[in-house]
Amino acid sequence: MEIIIYIFAASFIFMAAALMITYRRTKHYGVFLLGLTYGAAAGLAIVLTHWWPLVAGFVLVWLLRLLGLDPDTRKDGPRS
C-alpha cells in the first residue's frame, strides 16, 4: 500500500511543479493556490505515509476549481 501512496504523491508533486511553472508565466493566483494544495497534500502523504492527505488535497483542489480559481482556457480558433 505504501508504494501506491508514493506513486500518487509523486504524481501530485509533478502536478504541483507544473502548476508553479504555469504560475510563473501567468501570475494567476488561483494557479498558485492549486499548486500549493497539490504540493502540501503530497508532502503530507509522504510524511504520514497515509492515503487521506491525497484524497483531501484532491477534494480541496476541486473546491478551488468550483470557486473559479483556475484560469480560463483560451480557445484560439480561426478568425474570420
Secondary structure, 3 states (H helix, E strand, C coil): CHHHHHHHHHHHHHHHHHHHHHHHHHCCHHHHHHHHHHHHHHHHHHHHCCCHHHHHHHHHHHHHHHCCCCCCCCCCCCCC
